[in-house]
Amino acid sequence: MRKSRVLLAGVAVAAAGLTTSAFTASNTITVDNNVAGYGELTTSGVTVTNIAYAPTAADGARLQSVAFTVTEDLTGMSSRMTLYGLGGSPTPISNGASTCSYVAANNLVTCTLTTPPLITSFDKTSLTVTSN
């Protein structure tokens, strides 16, 4: 009886270890030196290796677009970017609407803002990728 309890406990520990590694294995982020609007990253299934913020040509204080370099092929998928207000606000900023496009040749998702917001009006950038 004692051997079966020890064996059962060992199986439970091994299963918990495998489950934990399965959930964490898909979250890889290697974003360096990207300060504007950068707050935190939580991903699952898509690896972002770079984020580039581009101001408008007319006013360097406003954001025109954000480009996300990814390692996966996102052909046939939809992407959406959301900018969140200052101080960890869970509410998106009012003029953060954007359209996103994907170029498979360089694995680049570019989100262009409809109405360029002030760069100082947000501190968190979110990219959502969904399969169609």
Long-range contacts (C-beta under 8 A, 24 or more apart in sequence): 36-63, 36-119, 37-63, 37-66, 37-83, 37-119, 37-122, 37-123, 37-124, 37-125, 38-123, 38-124, 38-125, 39-84, 39-88, 39-123, 39-124, 39-125, 40-124, 45-72, 45-129, 46-70, 46-72, 46-74, 46-127, 46-129, 47-71, 47-72, 48-127, 51-125, 53-119, 55-119, 56-116, 59-116, 61-118, 61-119, 61-120, 62-116, 62-117, 62-118, 62-119, 63-113, 63-116, 63-117, 63-118, 63-119, 64-112, 64-113, 64-116, 65-98, 65-110, 65-111, 65-112, 65-113, 66-98, 66-110, 66-111, 66-125, 67-108, 67-109, 67-110, 67-111, 68-108, 68-109, 68-110, 68-111, 68-127, 69-106, 69-107, 69-108, 70-107, 70-108, 70-109, 70-129, 71-107, 72-107, 73-104, 73-107, 74-102, 74-104, 74-107, 74-109, 74-129, 75-102, 75-104, 76-131, 76-132, 77-102, 77-129, 77-130, 77-131, 77-132, 78-129, 78-130, 78-131, 78-132, 79-109, 79-111, 79-127, 79-128, 79-129, 79-130, 80-111, 80-127, 80-128, 80-130, 81-111, 81-125, 81-126, 81-127, 81-128, 82-125, 82-126, 82-128, 83-117, 83-121, 83-122, 83-124, 83-125, 83-126, 84-122, 84-123, 84-124, 84-125, 84-126, 85-121, 85-122, 85-123, 86-121, 86-122, 86-123, 87-123, 88-123, 88-124, 93-117, 93-121, 93-122, 96-122, 100-127
